[in-house]
């Protein structure tokens, strides 16, 4: 991670980075086409246009989002507003969360994509348990140098 990238992270952000063999065009589709995004996240009605509002459908309550920045095949940033399940405030994972998710896509020398995902405001609300292979995860709230294998949107790229 470069010094600039590190300075972009807040104390309560998590960061995923990985190299994908697929080109940025394909990764962009996996992030912005509702059916493809739903394959690795949740059902949604995303429209990658600045100011557009969308929601991720959860059984208990939707996650409300708004596109803050969208540069096709380069950058996608949106707000993420989550509320606790009604009547359940004891579980820290059900705490209200207002955060920002940023996806940065850079073409690699081989024509693939270097994907960086930063979720600001996530680490203060929950300590995620992640598993898998192929990506690095930095939990900046605990140690900016900590690296853990993390799950990635690789499965959705097959259809993109």
N, C-alpha and C positions, 0 to 999 in steps of 0.2 A: 504494500500500500504506500502511495506517495505521501509526502507531508501535506500536500493540498487535500488529498482525499481524506487523510486522517483529520485535518482541521474541519472538514465538512461534517464530521460526525459529532453528535452531541453526546453528553455523558450517559444518556439512557438509550442509545441506539444499538441496533444489531446490524451487522453487515454480512452479506453473503457475496462471495466472488467465485466465479468459475469460468473455465474455458469450455465452450460448446463447439462442436464441429460444424454446426449449422450456421448459415450466414445471418447477419442481422435482420434481413427481411423476414426470414422464417421465425426468428425469435420474437420480432415485433408482432407478427400475427398471433403467436402463442400468448402474448400479453394483452392483445387488444381485440381479438375476435371472441365474442362472448362464449360460444361453445368450446373453443380451444382453451380459453382461460378457465372455464368451468371444469375441464378435464383434470386440472391439477390444483385448482383452488376451490371455488364454490360457484353455484349458479349465479349469474350476474347479468346486467344489462349495460355493460360498458360501451361508451362511445368516446374514442380518444380525441376529443375536441376540448380545448381550454374552456373552462366554465361549465362543462357538461357534468351533470350529477348522475350517479348510478349507485346501485346497491349490490352487495353480495348477499345472497339469500341464505339465512341460517334458519333452522327450525324454530328457535326461540325468539330471535329479533334480528332484523337485517343490519348489516354493517353499511352505514351511509358514507358515500365517497363523493369527491368532486375533483375533476381533472384540473390541476394547477399548472401543469406544463406538459406539452406534447410536441416532440420533434420526431416525426416518423423515422424509425430504425436507429434512433440515437438516444432519446430521453423520454421517459414517462414518469410523471410525478403526480400523486393524488393524495388528498386528505383521506383519513381513515377514522371514522367516528363510530365507536362501539359503545353500547350501553349494557349494563348488567341485565341478566335475566330477571324479570319481575319477581320480587320476593326472595331473591338469592343474593345477598350482599356479603355473606361470610367467606365465600371462595374468592381469593385474590385474582383468579382468572376471570371472574365476573365483574371486576372493577371497571368503571368507565374508562375508556381509552380514546383520547383524541391524539392522533399522530399523523405522520406524513410518511408515505412510501415512495421511494425513488428508485427507478430502474435506469441504469446507464448501460448502453450497448456500444461497444467498440469493436470494429472489424479487426480480426487478428491477421497476421502475415499470411497464414494458411487459408484465409477466407472464412474462417469461423467467427465466433463472437466471444469476446470477453464480456461477461455479464456481471454487473455489480448491482446488488440490491441493498439499499439502506432503509431500515424502518426506524425512523426517529420516534422516540416516545414509547417504544415497545418494551424495552428492558425494565422500565420502572413499574410497568403494569404486571409483568409476568416473567418468570425465568423459564424460557422455552426448553423443551427437551427435543433435540433434533438428532436424527440418525440418517445414515446413507453414505454415499461416496461421491467424489468428484468435485466438491466445492469446499471452500474455506468459509468458516463463520467466525466473525469476531464479535464477541460480546463486550462492547466498549465500556459498559457499566461496571464490569468486573475487572477486566484487564485488556487494554487495547492490543496486546500481543497474543492473547489467547486464541488458538485456532482449533476448531472442532469440525469434523466432517459433517456435512449438512445435506439434506435432501434438496433436489433442484427440480425445475420444471421440465426435465428431459423427456418424460413420457409424452407430454403434450406436443413436443416438437415433431414427433412422427407424423402427426396428422396436419401440421401447419403448412 
